Amino acid sequence: MVKIAQVAGFLGSGKTTFLIELVKVLVDRGHKIAIIVNDVGEINVDVKIVEMYGLKAKEISGGCICCQIAGNFANTIAVLQKTFDPDLIIVEPSGVAIPWGLKRAAEYSEEEMDEVIVHAPVITLVDALRIDELITAVRRLVETQIREADVVFINKVDSATQEKIDMSVKFARSINPSAEIMFGSGRNNQGVKEVADLIETRTSPRYDETYEKEMLKKEYGGRS
């Protein structure tokens, strides 16, 4: 069994800072962690940041995990499993990645190894500081990431006003009322241990094509 945990969120939501603190907690608990980072653009500084903390990182270039390079992503998981044998693989997808697409891509790796993929709860970070800007500028992408989340983590609550925190919660609940809402700040290690608990003890369903088609029909007015 290989457990995959993804920490999603739009660009600038604080994913890398949060991820580093999360992995520190999991390593201190005795886990062997591998991290896959992938972001749109020619230069990905996140890998260098992650490796500064002594964590094993694998960079995938070429775009979004869930579309152009799904095959390469699957191979990366298989190689990591065979060479490093981690207890947990944490994925920081690009800010425009769709969580269900990542699940599907991860499950492709089962064809290349004698292991079964298990998904930890999908965690989507929402930047409380910029929630109004995100709703205005990239609403569709943010909505999609929230819709696919098991947990919506309202990030940067140590810097945001209560009004923006409340706006973030209202927005998240309007899109995914069943998601668990958590609050914290990766920068101050607030809420990180609680997220680590969820990753250790809970799972998320595997990719379901029928379910996703139904959701797409609802979201895009009948088109699949």
RODO-2510 file (C-alpha; in nm, 4 decimals, decimal comma):
residues 224
     n   res          X          Y          Z
     1     m     0,0000     0,0000     0,0000
     2     v     0,1176     0,3477    -0,0897
     3     k    -0,0669     0,6376     0,0730
     4     i    -0,0892     0,9604    -0,1244
     5     a    -0,1742     1,2907     0,0425
     6     q    -0,2260     1,6051    -0,1577
     7     v    -0,2121     1,9592    -0,0275
     8     a    -0,3880     2,1683    -0,2912
     9     g    -0,4622     2,5368    -0,3188
    10     f    -0,4289     2,8214    -0,5637
    11     l    -0,0929     2,9878    -0,6243
    12     g     0,0198     3,1914    -0,3244
    13     s    -0,2067     3,0156    -0,0759
    14     g     0,0910     2,9174     0,1419
    15     k     0,1139     2,5528     0,0338
    16     t     0,4909     2,5161     0,0504
    17     t     0,5269     2,6723     0,3950
    18     f     0,2411     2,4614     0,5261
    19     l     0,3751     2,1458     0,3604
    20     i     0,7195     2,1833     0,5175
    21     e     0,5728     2,2217     0,8663
    22     l     0,3363     1,9296     0,8061
    23     v     0,6152     1,6986     0,6963
    24     k     0,8297     1,7951     0,9943
    25     v     0,5486     1,6764     1,2224
    26     l     0,5057     1,3501     1,0327
    27     v     0,8804     1,2790     1,0274
    28     d     0,8989     1,3429     1,4030
    29     r     0,6277     1,0780     1,4405
    30     g     0,8481     0,8234     1,2667
    31     h     0,7174     0,8382     0,9112
    32     k     0,9352     0,8119     0,6022
    33     i     0,8145     1,0863     0,3691
    34     a     0,8645     1,1622     0,0019
    35     i     0,7367     1,4843    -0,1519
    36     i     0,6402     1,5488    -0,5121
    37     v     0,6241     1,9139    -0,6093
    38     n     0,4995     2,0378    -0,9415
    39     d     0,4123     2,3889    -1,0462
    40     v     0,3565     2,5687    -1,3702
    41     g     0,6616     2,7589    -1,4891
    42     e     1,0209     2,6989    -1,5899
    43     i     1,1724     2,7519    -1,2448
    44     n     1,0387     2,5727    -0,9403
    45     v     1,2031     2,7044    -0,6243
    46     d     0,9824     2,4899    -0,4034
    47     v     1,2042     2,1846    -0,4546
    48     k     1,5074     2,3735    -0,3255
    49     i     1,3125     2,5020    -0,0265
    50     v     1,1888     2,1542     0,0607
    51     e     1,5303     1,9905     0,0251
    52     m     1,6854     2,2506     0,2561
    53     y     1,4995     2,0716     0,5345
    54     g     1,6485     1,7327     0,4472
    55     l     1,3338     1,5922     0,2895
    56     k     1,3398     1,3815    -0,0257
    57     a     1,1822     1,5807    -0,3085
    58     k     1,1123     1,4851    -0,6684
    59     e     1,0376     1,7613    -0,9148
    60     i     0,8141     1,7002    -1,2136
    61     s     0,8279     1,9601    -1,4869
    62     g     0,6074     2,0074    -1,7887
    63     g     0,2878     2,1483    -1,6495
    64     c    -0,0057     2,0339    -1,4468
    65     i     0,0007     1,6882    -1,2868
    66     c    -0,3567     1,6070    -1,3792
    67     c    -0,3313     1,6661    -1,7525
    68     q    -0,0180     1,6771    -1,9709
    69     i     0,2136     1,4622    -1,7587
    70     a    -0,0104     1,2113    -1,5856
    71     g     0,2039     0,9261    -1,7159
    72     n     0,5231     1,0807    -1,5841
    73     f     0,3586     1,1415    -1,2478
    74     a     0,2567     0,7762    -1,2221
    75     n     0,6105     0,6686    -1,3054
    76     t     0,7489     0,9048    -1,0428
    77     i     0,5333     0,7434    -0,7736
    78     a     0,6398     0,3964    -0,8826
    79     v     1,0090     0,4904    -0,8825
    80     l     0,9856     0,6565    -0,5419
    81     q     0,8165     0,3498    -0,4003
    82     k     1,0772     0,1103    -0,5390
    83     t     1,3851     0,3165    -0,4518
    84     f     1,2867     0,5014    -0,1357
    85     d     0,9903     0,2998    -0,0027
    86     p     0,8183     0,5892     0,1786
    87     d     0,5325     0,5429     0,4234
    88     l     0,3620     0,8418     0,2704
    89     i     0,3955     1,0435    -0,0489
    90     i     0,2817     1,4026    -0,0167
    91     v     0,2008     1,5907    -0,3349
    92     e     0,1969     1,9665    -0,3768
    93     p     0,0176     2,0038    -0,7101
    94     s     0,0246     2,3132    -0,9232
    95     g    -0,2072     2,5936    -0,8260
    96     v    -0,4285     2,5086    -1,1237
    97     a    -0,4413     2,1314    -1,0655
    98     i    -0,7717     1,9541    -1,0033
    99     p    -0,7668     1,7069    -0,7106
   100     w    -0,9680     1,4319    -0,8835
   101     g    -0,7308     1,4457    -1,1792
   102     l    -0,4387     1,3918    -0,9461
   103     k    -0,6126     1,0915    -0,7903
   104     r    -0,6624     0,9372    -1,1319
   105     a    -0,3006     1,0022    -1,2315
   106     a    -0,1714     0,8539    -0,9051
   107     e    -0,3714     0,5369    -0,9574
   108     y    -0,2031     0,4842    -1,2951
   109     s     0,1126     0,3979    -1,0992
   110     e    -0,0465     0,0707    -0,9857
   111     e     0,0318    -0,0648    -1,3340
   112     e     0,4033    -0,0186    -1,2629
   113     m     0,4325    -0,1613    -0,9108
   114     d     0,2907    -0,4296    -0,6836
   115     e     0,1205    -0,1817    -0,4546
   116     v    -0,2266    -0,0353    -0,4154
   117     i    -0,2762     0,3409    -0,3991
   118     v    -0,4675     0,4710    -0,0976
   119     h    -0,5596     0,8374    -0,0751
   120     a    -0,5384     1,0448     0,2402
   121     p    -0,8021     1,3193     0,2756
   122     v    -0,7647     1,5851     0,0077
   123     i    -0,6669     1,9110     0,1767
   124     t    -0,7297     2,2386    -0,0036
   125     l    -0,5772     2,5542     0,1399
   126     v    -0,7745     2,8761     0,1074
   127     d    -0,5845     3,2015     0,1473
   128     a    -0,7952     3,4059     0,3870
   129     l    -0,5850     3,7143     0,3205
   130     r    -0,6694     3,7160    -0,0507
   131     i    -1,0124     3,5534    -0,0530
   132     d    -1,1884     3,8515    -0,2138
   133     e    -0,9230     3,8712    -0,4856
   134     l    -0,9436     3,4971    -0,5544
   135     i    -1,3220     3,5009    -0,5793
   136     t    -1,3029     3,7833    -0,8307
   137     a    -1,0073     3,6754    -1,0436
   138     v    -0,9946     3,2937    -1,0448
   139     r    -1,3254     3,1865    -0,8989
   140     r    -1,3746     2,8783    -1,1201
   141     l    -1,0380     2,7231    -1,0319
   142     v    -1,0775     2,7895    -0,6611
   143     e    -1,4304     2,6497    -0,6663
   144     t    -1,3099     2,3294    -0,8334
   145     q    -1,0352     2,2715    -0,5777
   146     i    -1,2768     2,3315    -0,2899
   147     r    -1,5440     2,1088    -0,4439
   148     e    -1,2986     1,8170    -0,4550
   149     a    -1,1648     1,8661    -0,1009
   150     d    -1,2294     1,6512     0,2021
   151     v    -1,0837     1,9244     0,4212
   152     v    -1,0773     2,2987     0,3528
   153     f    -0,7987     2,4580     0,5540
   154     i    -0,8485     2,8328     0,5968
   155     n    -0,4866     2,9471     0,5979
   156     k    -0,3156     3,2647     0,7240
   157     v    -0,5761     3,3257     0,9942
   158     d    -0,3060     3,4888     1,2055
   159     s    -0,2862     3,7735     0,9528
   160     a    -0,6400     3,7934     0,8110
   161     t    -0,9257     3,9942     0,9520
   162     q    -1,2248     3,8149     1,1002
   163     e    -1,4314     3,9489     0,8121
   164     k    -1,2084     3,7756     0,5573
   165     i    -1,1990     3,4543     0,7612
   166     d    -1,5789     3,4543     0,7722
   167     m    -1,5908     3,5265     0,3979
   168     s    -1,3597     3,2304     0,3351
   169     v    -1,5790     2,9955     0,5390
   170     k    -1,8991     3,1159     0,3709
   171     f    -1,7442     3,0728     0,0260
   172     a    -1,6127     2,7232     0,1047
   173     r    -1,9423     2,6054     0,2537
   174     s    -2,1398     2,7379    -0,0428
   175     i    -1,9361     2,5129    -0,2729
   176     n    -1,8729     2,2074    -0,0551
   177     p    -2,0993     2,1961     0,2519
   178     s    -1,9793     1,8473     0,3455
   179     a    -1,6098     1,9378     0,3677
   180     e    -1,4506     1,9694     0,7094
   181     i    -1,3380     2,3266     0,7798
   182     m    -1,0121     2,3800     0,9665
   183     f    -0,8266     2,6968     1,0555
   184     g    -0,4619     2,7754     1,0989
   185     s    -0,1367     2,9167     0,9700
   186     g     0,1516     2,7253     0,8221
   187     r     0,3828     3,0106     0,9106
   188     n     0,3036     2,9778     1,2823
   189     n     0,2518     2,5997     1,2798
   190     q    -0,1113     2,6526     1,3767
   191     g    -0,3415     2,3627     1,2910
   192     v    -0,0596     2,1586     1,1372
   193     k    -0,0617     1,8755     1,3921
   194     e    -0,4362     1,8355     1,3497
   195     v    -0,3942     1,7958     0,9735
   196     a    -0,1168     1,5404     1,0319
   197     d    -0,3606     1,3417     1,2471
   198     l    -0,6118     1,3334     0,9618
   199     i    -0,3532     1,2186     0,7095
   200     e    -0,2406     0,9383     0,9392
   201     t    -0,5826     0,8053     1,0337
   202     r    -0,8268     0,8807     0,7508
   203     t    -0,8681     0,8019     0,3825
   204     s    -1,0384     0,9550     0,0812
   205     p    -1,2287     0,7651    -0,1915
   206     r    -1,0503     0,6549    -0,5069
   207     y    -1,1146     0,8251    -0,8385
   208     d    -1,4681     0,7569    -0,9605
   209     e    -1,5270     0,8464    -1,3257
   210     t    -1,9058     0,8176    -1,3015
   211     y    -1,9181     1,0532    -1,0036
   212     e    -1,6920     1,3063    -1,1725
   213     k    -1,9027     1,3070    -1,4890
   214     e    -2,2127     1,3790    -1,2839
   215     m    -2,0383     1,6645    -1,1036
   216     l    -1,9163     1,8097    -1,4328
   217     k    -2,2678     1,7962    -1,5759
   218     k    -2,3992     1,9912    -1,2771
   219     e    -2,1166     2,2433    -1,2844
   220     y    -2,1092     2,3072    -1,6596
   221     g    -2,4775     2,2887    -1,7414
   222     g    -2,5145     1,9369    -1,8714
   223     r    -2,1838     1,8925    -2,0562
   224     s    -1,9553     1,6030    -1,9631
***
